[in-house]
Amino acid sequence: MELAIDHQLNGLTGESAEKVTMIVREAVANAFRHGEARHVHCAVTDEESEILMRITDDGIGPGTKNWGLGITTIDRLSGGHWTLVRDDDQTVLTVRVTVDEHSADAP
């Protein structure tokens, strides 16, 4: 197994940081556990008032649309702002979380 994480977060704290951590943890666990991935790449970027997470893996992809607790948690934490698609030889989960104005440190 191999996990690579790229991140560019500027002073994210509080509830928004907790959401991002929980989403990434769940997405990576799902890729290895259910998707049978050998390699997972996670990119987390700060896009003004949103955090964008893009998790790609080389696993078998989503099988059924009967989502379990993990994807249900991602849905709740992101307010429904996510997609999960199989793209050629990789699975791509994209999640957006709005940053709480009180969660980011002022410059």
C-alpha positions, -999 to 999 in steps of 0.1 A, spaced: 0 0 0 11 35 -7 -5 68 5 6 102 -7 -10 134 7 -5 169 -8 -19 198 11 -20 236 9 -40 248 39 -35 283 53 -42 283 90 -73 261 90 -85 254 125 -116 245 144 -146 229 129 -135 232 93 -101 214 101 -120 187 119 -143 181 90 -114 179 65 -96 155 88 -126 132 92 -134 133 54 -98 124 44 -95 97 70 -128 81 58 -120 84 21 -86 69 24 -99 40 46 -127 33 21 -102 33 -8 -80 7 8 -107 -13 26 -136 -14 1 -119 -3 -31 -90 -27 -27 -66 1 -37 -29 -3 -37 -21 34 -42 -41 64 -29 -33 100 -36 -50 128 -16 -48 164 -26 -62 190 -2 -63 226 -14 -76 259 0 -97 277 -26 -107 310 -8 -139 301 11 -137 263 4 -115 234 9 -112 210 -20 -103 174 -14 -95 151 -43 -88 115 -35 -77 92 -63 -69 55 -61 -62 25 -83 -88 3 -67 -119 -14 -82 -142 16 -77 -176 20 -62 -197 -12 -65 -231 -5 -53 -250 27 -47 -260 14 -12 -237 37 6 -225 27 41 -218 48 71 -185 62 57 -199 79 26 -230 89 45 -206 107 69 -188 124 40 -221 135 26 -232 150 60 -199 168 66 -197 182 31 -233 193 29 -238 170 -1 -209 186 -21 -191 155 -33 -188 132 -63 -175 97 -67 -167 85 -102 -147 58 -119 -124 75 -145 -105 50 -167 -82 32 -144 -88 52 -112 -115 61 -88 -119 98 -80 -137 112 -49 -140 150 -50 -153 168 -19 -158 205 -12 -163 219 23 -171 255 30 -147 271 54 -163 286 85 -152 323 87 -141 317 123 -120 286 113 -92 303 94 -66 325 110 -65 360 98 -35 369 77 
